[in-house]
């Protein structure tokens, strides 16, 4: 288990205005909570945090957070991003103990191409992308690989088929992770039927037009005779 080393500082001020000032100064505002202690407002240098995340593979990063007056082992619970600029707006750290179990979500990664897709033209549907588990922080997997190469059309793989050592799966074991469905078929009319349809309607329009024209000419002739 890799632990990310981070340093930060306590924030004296909280609120939206104080958070904006922190970001303007190159800091990310955040909060450290949990383990029976009062929440601690913190600020982390933006560049340091971005480099640490870049070096970390997978999710559920554990950090050794050095603050004024102490160090804390913590889990990065949430990273909030600006939807337009994608800048980091806020961080949530959960203070944990390496000897106590925690409950977390772990991402699932599908591995391989199903035989039903490769040979049968089927479509792989990824239904459940993460599961809830309980484990010690030291046994926490960054992600879980799911082999789907054996799936044929109509086959599915479920949570109960996963094998994750030292981890208790909390998600319903009957939950479907992925399935292979038949290719979508769109029924089309034969070309002969499609071409015949407008051809049958056209003579009726023409005939009607000729009839109306004939009636008009007959009325004109009757007027001339009179």
C-alpha positions in Angstrom: 0.0 0.0 0.0 1.5 3.3 -1.1 1.0 6.3 1.2 1.2 9.8 -0.3 3.1 12.4 1.8 1.4 15.8 1.9 2.0 18.9 3.9 -0.5 21.6 4.7 -1.6 24.2 7.1 -4.6 24.9 9.3 -7.0 27.6 8.1 -8.0 30.2 10.6 -10.9 31.4 8.5 -13.7 29.4 6.9 -16.5 30.3 4.4 -16.7 31.0 0.7 -14.7 34.2 0.9 -11.9 32.6 2.8 -11.9 29.7 0.4 -11.6 32.0 -2.6 -8.6 33.7 -0.9 -6.9 30.4 -0.4 -7.3 29.4 -4.0 -6.0 32.8 -5.1 -2.9 32.2 -3.0 -2.3 28.8 -4.7 -3.8 26.7 -2.0 -6.7 24.2 -2.0 -9.1 24.6 0.9 -10.2 21.4 2.6 -11.3 19.8 5.8 -10.0 16.9 7.9 -12.7 15.0 9.8 -13.4 11.7 11.5 -11.9 9.4 14.2 -13.8 11.2 16.9 -12.2 14.6 16.5 -13.6 18.0 15.6 -13.3 18.9 11.9 -10.1 20.8 11.1 -10.1 23.3 8.2 -6.9 22.9 6.2 -5.2 24.3 3.1 -2.9 22.2 0.8 -0.6 23.7 -1.8 -2.2 23.1 -5.2 0.9 22.1 -7.1 2.0 19.6 -4.4 -1.4 18.0 -4.4 -1.6 17.7 -8.2 1.9 16.1 -8.4 1.0 13.6 -5.7 -2.2 12.6 -7.5 -0.3 12.2 -10.7 2.1 9.7 -9.2 -0.7 7.8 -7.5 -2.3 4.9 -9.5 -6.0 4.0 -8.9 -8.5 5.5 -6.5 -8.8 5.7 -2.7 -5.5 7.4 -2.0 -4.2 7.3 1.6 -2.1 10.3 2.7 0.2 11.1 5.5 -0.9 14.7 6.1 1.5 16.9 8.0 -0.1 19.9 9.5 0.9 22.5 12.0 1.4 20.6 15.2 1.0 17.0 14.1 0.7 14.3 11.4 -2.5 12.5 10.4 -3.1 9.3 8.4 -6.1 10.1 6.2 -8.1 8.9 3.2 -8.9 11.3 0.4 -12.7 11.0 0.5 -13.7 13.7 -2.0 -12.1 16.0 -4.6 -14.4 18.8 -5.9 -13.7 20.2 -9.3 -14.9 23.3 -11.1 -17.2 22.0 -13.9 -15.8 24.5 -16.4 -12.2 25.1 -15.6 -11.6 21.7 -13.9 -9.6 23.4 -11.2 -9.7 21.7 -7.7 -12.1 23.6 -5.5 -12.1 21.6 -2.2 -10.7 18.5 -0.5 -12.2 16.2 2.1 -9.8 14.1 4.2 -11.0 11.4 6.6 -8.7 10.7 9.5 -8.3 6.9 9.8 -6.3 4.3 11.7 -4.3 1.7 9.8 -5.5 -0.9 12.3 -9.2 -0.2 12.0 -11.5 -1.3 9.1 -13.1 1.3 6.8 -15.9 1.1 4.3 -15.1 2.4 0.8 -16.1 2.2 -2.8 -13.7 0.5 -5.2 -13.8 1.0 -9.0 -14.2 -2.0 -11.3 -12.2 -2.3 -14.5 -13.3 -4.7 -17.3 -10.5 -6.7 -18.8 -10.4 -8.3 -22.2 -12.9 -8.6 -25.2 -15.8 -11.0 -24.7 -16.1 -13.9 -27.1 -19.7 -12.8 -27.8 -18.5 -9.5 -29.0 -15.5 -10.7 -30.9 -17.2 -13.7 -32.7 -20.9 -12.9 -32.4 -21.1 -9.2 -32.9 -22.7 -8.7 -29.5 -22.5 -5.5 -27.4 -20.8 -5.4 -24.0 -22.8 -3.4 -21.4 -20.9 -2.2 -18.3 -23.7 -1.9 -15.7 -22.0 -1.6 -12.2 -18.8 0.4 -12.2 -17.9 0.2 -8.5 -18.7 -1.8 -5.4 -18.8 -1.1 -1.6 -16.3 -3.0 0.5 -15.0 -3.2 4.1 -11.4 -3.8 4.8 -8.3 -2.5 6.6 -6.7 0.5 4.9 -3.6 -1.7 4.3 -5.6 -4.2 2.3 -7.6 -1.6 0.3 -7.3 -2.3 -3.5 -6.9 0.7 -5.8 -9.3 -1.0 -8.2 -10.6 -4.5 -9.1 -10.0 -6.1 -12.5 -12.9 -8.1 -13.9 -12.2 -10.6 -16.7 -15.0 -10.7 -19.3 -13.3 -12.6 -22.1 -15.5 -15.7 -21.4 -18.8 -14.0 -21.8 -20.9 -15.0 -24.8 -24.1 -13.4 -26.0 -26.7 -13.6 -23.2 -24.0 -14.2 -20.5 -23.5 -11.9 -17.5 -20.9 -11.6 -14.7 -22.1 -10.8 -11.1 -20.5 -9.4 -7.9 -20.5 -12.9 -6.3 -18.0 -14.1 -8.9 -15.4 -11.6 -7.8 -12.4 -12.8 -5.7 -10.9 -10.0 -3.6 -8.6 -11.2 -0.8 -8.8 -9.6 2.7 -11.9 -7.7 1.6 -15.6 -8.1 2.7 -17.9 -7.2 -0.2 -20.9 -5.2 1.0 -22.7 -4.8 -2.4 -25.5 -7.2 -3.1 -23.8 -10.4 -4.5 -26.5 -10.8 -7.2 -25.7 -7.4 -8.7 -24.8 -7.6 -12.4 -21.5 -6.1 -13.3 -21.5 -6.6 -17.1 -23.5 -8.5 -19.7 -23.3 -9.1 -23.5 -26.4 -8.4 -25.4 -27.3 -9.3 -29.0 -26.6 -6.7 -31.7 -29.4 -4.3 -32.5 -31.3 -5.2 -35.7 -33.3 -2.6 -37.5 -36.0 -4.1 -39.8 -36.3 -2.4 -43.2 -38.9 -2.9 -45.9 -37.7 -4.6 -49.1 -36.7 -2.1 -51.8 -39.5 -3.3 -54.1 -42.2 -2.5 -51.5 -40.7 0.9 -50.7 -40.5 1.8 -54.4 -44.0 0.5 -55.1 -45.8 2.5 -52.4 -45.5 6.0 -54.0 -46.0 4.6 -57.5 -49.4 3.2 -56.5 -50.6 6.5 -55.1 -49.4 8.7 -58.0 -52.0 7.6 -60.6 -54.8 8.4 -58.2 -53.6 11.9 -57.9 -53.1 12.3 -61.6 -56.5 10.8 -62.4 -58.2 13.0 -59.9 -56.5 16.0 -61.5 -57.5 15.0 -65.0 -61.1 14.5 -63.8 -61.2 18.0 -62.3 -59.7 19.5 -65.4 -62.3 17.6 -67.6 -65.2 18.8 -65.5 -63.9 22.4 -65.7 -63.5 22.2 -69.5 -67.1 20.8 -69.8 -68.5 23.7 -67.8 -66.7 26.2 -70.0 -68.1 24.7 -73.2 -71.6 24.8 -71.8 -71.2 28.5 -71.0 -70.0 29.1 -74.6 -73.1 27.4 -76.1 -75.3 29.5 -74.0 
